Amino acid sequence: MKRLSLILIPLVLVIALGTWWFSAEQVIKRRSSNLMEVLTLGEGAGTPLRQVKVFSLNAMMAPEIEIAAPQIPDAHGTFDEHEIESAFSWICRNAKRSDFEITKFHRVEIDGDRAVANFRAEGFLELPTYRPADGSHDITVHWVKSEDGWRFNRIEWRND
């Protein structure tokens, strides 16, 4: 009996952990955190690393993305993925640095092949002449499930 329990208890724990880790909610939380990591550009990061960030962002985007960022008029609107890739490439070339980190998830809702993650993030984007994003941000990311995983198709970004 002891041997059986020594096998069953770890097996049950591994199954429970695996179920939790691969749940849609946890996947969306990790994808959202990964998005904030992609948007983080270290001051000493070289051009090759920053270019990798562009490719990483591209792998997370749906073909068309809506950005609701009223405080940043140039970023407010609907864009195709190539426009976002080009804009982010420009940011990677010109930004002095940026840092974004999720401090709290408010909600994660899953509805079939669609998901919404709303969270608070702290961070900044420092361009040569100004900081268009600085401080605390309320961010909502809308995700859609595609053949190759979850991709975002809408971001609502509000500075507090």
C-alpha positions in Angstrom: 0.0 0.0 0.0 2.8 2.4 0.8 4.5 1.8 -2.5 1.2 2.5 -4.4 0.7 5.7 -2.5 4.4 6.7 -3.2 3.6 6.4 -6.9 0.0 7.8 -6.9 0.6 10.9 -4.9 3.4 12.3 -7.1 1.4 11.2 -10.2 -1.7 13.1 -9.0 0.4 16.2 -8.2 2.0 16.2 -11.7 -1.4 15.8 -13.4 -2.9 18.6 -11.3 0.1 20.9 -12.0 0.0 20.1 -15.7 -3.7 20.7 -15.9 -3.3 24.1 -14.2 -0.2 25.1 -16.2 -1.8 24.3 -19.6 -5.2 25.8 -18.7 -6.3 28.5 -21.1 -6.3 31.1 -18.3 -2.6 30.4 -17.4 -1.6 30.4 -21.1 -3.2 33.8 -21.6 -1.5 35.1 -18.5 1.9 33.9 -19.8 1.2 35.3 -23.3 0.3 38.7 -21.8 3.4 38.6 -19.6 5.5 37.7 -22.6 4.0 40.6 -24.5 5.2 43.0 -21.8 8.7 41.3 -21.9 8.8 41.9 -25.7 8.0 45.6 -25.2 10.9 45.9 -22.7 14.1 47.2 -24.3 17.2 47.4 -22.2 19.4 50.5 -22.5 22.4 48.4 -23.4 20.5 46.0 -25.8 22.1 45.9 -29.2 20.5 46.0 -32.6 20.3 42.2 -33.1 18.5 41.7 -29.8 16.1 44.5 -30.5 15.4 43.0 -34.0 14.6 39.6 -32.3 12.0 41.5 -30.2 10.3 42.6 -33.5 10.1 39.0 -34.7 8.8 38.0 -31.3 6.0 40.6 -31.4 5.2 39.5 -35.0 4.6 35.9 -33.7 2.0 37.2 -31.3 -0.1 39.4 -33.6 -3.2 38.7 -35.5 -3.3 39.9 -39.1 -5.2 43.1 -38.1 -4.8 44.8 -34.7 -6.9 47.5 -33.2 -5.1 49.8 -30.7 -7.2 52.0 -28.4 -4.7 54.4 -26.9 -6.3 57.8 -26.8 -3.3 59.4 -25.0 -1.0 58.4 -27.9 -2.8 59.6 -31.1 -0.2 58.1 -33.4 -0.9 54.6 -31.9 -4.7 54.9 -31.8 -6.5 53.1 -34.6 -6.7 49.8 -36.6 -3.5 48.6 -38.3 -2.4 45.5 -40.2 0.4 43.4 -38.7 3.0 44.9 -41.1 2.3 48.4 -39.9 2.6 47.4 -36.3 5.8 45.5 -37.1 7.2 48.5 -38.9 6.3 50.9 -36.1 7.8 48.6 -33.4 10.9 48.2 -35.5 11.2 52.0 -35.5 10.7 52.0 -31.8 13.4 49.3 -31.3 15.9 51.4 -33.4 15.1 54.7 -31.7 14.0 54.1 -28.1 16.6 54.7 -25.5 15.0 52.1 -23.3 11.6 50.8 -22.1 10.4 48.6 -19.3 7.0 47.1 -18.8 5.9 44.7 -16.1 2.5 43.3 -15.1 1.9 44.1 -11.5 -1.6 42.6 -11.2 -4.1 40.7 -13.3 -7.6 42.0 -12.8 -9.4 39.4 -14.9 -8.8 36.8 -17.5 -11.9 35.7 -19.4 -11.9 32.8 -21.9 -14.8 32.2 -24.4 -13.9 29.4 -26.7 -11.3 30.7 -29.2 -11.4 34.2 -27.7 -9.9 35.6 -24.5 -9.5 38.9 -22.7 -6.8 39.7 -20.2 -7.1 42.9 -18.2 -4.1 43.9 -16.0 -2.2 46.7 -14.4 1.4 47.3 -15.7 4.1 49.6 -14.6 6.5 50.9 -17.1 7.8 53.5 -19.5 8.9 54.0 -23.1 11.7 56.5 -23.4 12.2 57.9 -26.9 14.9 60.5 -27.7 12.7 63.5 -27.2 9.8 62.3 -24.9 8.2 59.5 -23.0 4.9 58.6 -24.5 4.2 55.9 -22.0 5.3 56.5 -18.4 3.9 55.2 -15.1 1.0 53.0 -14.3 -1.1 51.6 -17.2 -4.4 49.8 -17.3 -4.1 47.4 -20.2 -6.7 45.1 -21.8 -5.5 42.6 -24.4 -7.9 40.7 -26.6 -6.6 37.4 -27.8 -7.9 35.1 -30.6 -6.8 31.4 -30.9 -5.4 30.6 -34.3 -3.8 27.4 -35.8 -0.5 28.2 -34.2 -1.6 29.5 -30.8 -3.0 32.7 -29.2 -2.5 36.0 -31.0 -3.7 39.5 -29.9 -6.0 41.5 -32.1 -6.9 44.4 -29.9 -5.1 46.3 -27.1 -6.7 49.0 -24.9 -4.0 51.0 -23.2 -4.8 53.7 -20.7 -2.3 55.7 -18.6 -3.4 56.5 -15.1 
